[in-house]
Structure formats: structure tokens, C-alpha cells
Amino acid sequence: MKTLKSDSSHTAEYYRNLGMSKALGKDYKVAIKEFNRALKIDPHDLGSLIGRGYCYSQLGYKTQALEDWSKAGKLGMIPKQDSTS
């Protein structure tokens, strides 16, 4: 993964890790804020897109979750579902 730096010297990876930690603790709203920070630094950060989508889904924001997961899928990280199954 890229480790692009922001003006505050923190990387997208740093904020993604904070987001993951908050998501594991079920603090989804704070996790989303951290993922947003990571995505501001690196809009193609797949882990942050997937993590933020998960948090959105846990909060009942299905449309936002699907948007994040769709974007991640277009970036090649999420395997496409077989429509015949």
C-alpha cells in the first residue's frame, strides 16, 4: 500500500489503521472520520474504502457502503460475484 504523507506528516496508512482500530471497537462514526482522513491523502486507499464501507453498513447506511465497495471493486480489490450463483 502507498504511504503518502499529509501536511501533518501522518500517512494514509496511519489513518487507515486508526480507522480499523475504531471499527474493531465498534466506534463506527469515529472510524469513518479516520477513513475519510486516509482517503483525503490517498483517494485510492483500498483498505480505507472497504473499512469505511463496512462502518457505513454497520450504521445502516447501505447506499454509502455499496458506493465505497463498488469503488474498491473498480480498483480491483474485491472479486466480482458470479451472477449465475
Secondary structure, DSSP 8 states (H G I E B T S, - for coil): ----B-TTS-BHHHHHHHHHHHHHTT-HHHHHHHHHHHHHH-TT-HHHHHHHHHHHHHTT-HHHHHHHHHHHHHTT-S----TT-
